[in-house]
Amino acid sequence: MKVLWAPWRMEHVLGTTARAQGCLFEPPDTAVQDKSQLLLFRDELTVVLLNRFPYANGHLLLAPRRHLADLTELTPQENSRLMAMLAACCTILRRHLHPDGINIGLNLGAAAGAGIADHLHFHFVPRWQDDHNFMTVCAEVRTIPQHIERTFDLLAPDFLDLMPAPAP
């Protein structure tokens, strides 16, 4: 018998994870990147995080910086930047994790499945052919093949490359 270990998920499974102060999509400070927060990227309009409780390796979250709940509240500039970041996130995931596909989802409202309904955010879930993950189906447990901090280290340099060069 093979044993699959994912001990960092136990607090989430038991519901004993400490609640973060403030909004997940509004990490403290002004850092562009912060491994302790799983913050891969932050600019003036968007934020990209690794999901701390992922459905699959490389599960990203993309949100506007501004705290809003619905697509209809986005400015044209925010909307345009989010679309550009959707493409950039796909490119980075494909470059480093080589998925055969990527699910991109947006749940608007709690009734639609949004766990954090008051801050609009997209999910990116990399998928691999024939990796249907029997554990999720049989035991409602997810197995993630790479530690989340290793995934952060793998993706982080490419997200830093998205930052504009400082003005002279």
C-alpha positions as CSV (number, residue, x, y, z in Angstrom):
1,M,0.0,0.0,0.0
2,K,1.2,3.5,-0.8
3,V,0.6,6.3,1.7
4,L,-0.2,9.8,0.4
5,W,0.8,12.6,2.9
6,A,-0.5,16.2,2.8
7,P,-0.3,17.2,6.5
8,W,-0.5,20.9,5.8
9,R,-4.1,20.4,4.8
10,M,-5.3,19.0,8.1
11,E,-6.1,22.3,9.7
12,H,-8.3,23.1,6.7
13,V,-10.0,19.6,6.8
14,L,-10.8,20.0,10.5
15,G,-11.9,23.6,10.1
16,T,-9.3,24.8,12.7
17,T,-7.4,27.1,10.3
18,A,-7.0,30.5,11.9
19,R,-9.1,33.1,10.1
20,A,-6.9,35.7,8.4
21,Q,-7.5,39.3,9.4
22,G,-8.9,41.4,6.5
23,C,-9.5,40.2,3.0
24,L,-7.4,37.4,1.5
25,F,-7.1,39.4,-1.7
26,E,-5.7,42.5,0.1
27,P,-2.5,41.2,1.7
28,P,-0.9,43.6,4.2
29,D,2.0,45.9,3.2
30,T,2.8,46.9,-0.3
31,A,5.2,44.2,-1.4
32,V,4.9,43.1,-5.0
33,Q,5.6,39.5,-3.9
34,D,5.4,37.8,-0.5
35,K,6.0,34.0,0.0
36,S,4.5,34.0,3.5
37,Q,1.2,35.3,2.0
38,L,1.6,33.2,-1.1
39,L,1.4,36.5,-3.0
40,L,3.0,35.9,-6.4
41,F,2.2,39.3,-7.9
42,R,0.6,42.7,-7.1
43,D,0.5,45.8,-9.2
44,E,-1.7,48.9,-9.0
45,L,-4.8,47.0,-10.3
46,T,-4.4,43.2,-9.7
47,V,-3.2,40.6,-7.3
48,V,-2.3,36.9,-7.9
49,L,-2.0,34.4,-5.1
50,L,-1.4,30.7,-4.9
51,N,-4.5,29.0,-3.3
52,R,-3.5,27.8,0.1
53,F,-6.0,25.0,-0.2
54,P,-5.7,24.0,-3.8
55,Y,-7.7,21.7,-6.0
56,A,-4.6,20.9,-8.0
57,N,-0.9,21.9,-8.1
58,G,-0.5,25.4,-9.2
59,H,-4.1,26.6,-8.3
60,L,-3.9,30.3,-8.7
61,L,-6.3,33.1,-7.7
62,L,-6.5,36.4,-9.6
63,A,-8.4,39.4,-8.3
64,P,-8.7,43.1,-8.8
65,R,-6.9,45.1,-6.1
66,R,-10.1,47.1,-5.5
67,H,-12.6,45.3,-3.1
68,L,-15.7,44.7,-5.2
69,A,-18.1,41.8,-5.7
70,D,-19.2,41.9,-9.3
71,L,-17.8,42.2,-12.9
72,T,-20.2,45.1,-13.5
73,E,-18.3,47.2,-10.9
74,L,-15.0,47.0,-12.8
75,T,-13.7,50.1,-14.5
76,P,-12.6,49.6,-18.2
77,Q,-9.0,49.8,-17.0
78,E,-9.5,47.1,-14.3
79,N,-11.3,44.9,-16.8
80,S,-8.6,45.2,-19.4
81,R,-5.8,44.5,-16.8
82,L,-7.7,41.4,-15.5
83,M,-8.0,40.0,-19.0
84,A,-4.2,40.6,-19.6
85,M,-3.4,38.9,-16.3
86,L,-5.7,36.0,-17.2
87,A,-3.5,35.4,-20.3
88,A,-0.3,35.9,-18.3
89,C,-1.3,33.4,-15.6
90,C,-2.1,30.8,-18.3
91,T,1.3,31.4,-19.9
92,I,3.2,31.0,-16.7
93,L,1.4,27.9,-15.6
94,R,1.9,26.3,-19.0
95,R,5.6,27.2,-19.0
96,H,6.4,25.7,-15.6
97,L,3.8,23.0,-14.9
98,H,3.0,21.8,-18.4
99,P,-0.7,21.1,-17.8
100,D,-2.8,19.6,-20.7
101,G,-5.6,22.1,-19.8
102,I,-6.5,24.8,-17.4
103,N,-9.9,25.4,-15.8
104,I,-10.6,29.1,-15.3
105,G,-13.6,29.9,-13.1
106,L,-15.4,32.8,-11.6
107,N,-18.2,32.4,-9.1
108,L,-20.3,35.5,-8.7
109,G,-22.1,35.4,-5.3
110,A,-22.3,32.8,-2.5
111,A,-25.2,31.0,-4.3
112,A,-22.9,30.4,-7.3
113,G,-20.2,28.9,-5.0
114,A,-18.1,31.9,-4.2
115,G,-16.3,31.2,-0.9
116,I,-15.4,34.9,-0.7
117,A,-18.3,36.5,-2.3
118,D,-17.5,40.1,-1.6
119,H,-14.2,40.2,-3.5
120,L,-14.3,39.1,-7.2
121,H,-11.7,36.6,-8.1
122,F,-10.8,34.0,-10.7
123,H,-9.5,30.5,-10.1
124,F,-7.0,28.8,-12.3
125,V,-6.8,25.0,-11.9
126,P,-4.2,23.2,-14.0
127,R,-5.3,19.8,-15.3
128,W,-3.4,16.8,-16.8
129,Q,-4.8,14.2,-19.1
130,D,-5.7,11.0,-17.4
131,D,-5.1,12.5,-13.9
132,H,-8.7,12.3,-12.6
133,N,-7.4,12.0,-9.0
134,F,-9.3,9.1,-7.6
135,M,-8.8,10.5,-4.1
136,T,-11.2,13.4,-4.7
137,V,-13.9,11.1,-6.1
138,C,-13.5,8.3,-3.5
139,A,-12.5,10.0,-0.3
140,E,-13.1,13.8,-0.8
141,V,-9.4,14.3,-0.3
142,R,-7.1,16.1,-2.7
143,T,-3.5,15.0,-3.4
144,I,-1.1,17.7,-4.5
145,P,2.2,16.4,-6.0
146,Q,4.3,19.4,-5.2
147,H,4.7,21.4,-2.0
148,I,3.1,24.8,-2.3
149,E,6.3,26.6,-1.4
150,R,8.1,24.8,-4.2
151,T,5.4,25.8,-6.6
152,F,5.7,29.4,-5.4
153,D,9.5,29.4,-6.0
154,L,8.9,28.0,-9.5
155,L,6.3,30.6,-10.6
156,A,7.5,33.7,-8.7
157,P,10.3,34.8,-11.0
158,D,8.0,35.0,-14.0
159,F,5.4,37.0,-12.1
160,L,8.2,39.5,-11.1
161,D,9.0,39.8,-14.8
162,L,5.5,41.2,-15.3
163,M,6.3,44.3,-13.3
164,P,7.1,47.4,-15.3
165,A,10.7,48.6,-15.2
166,P,11.1,51.6,-12.8
167,A,11.2,55.0,-14.4
168,P,14.7,56.5,-14.8
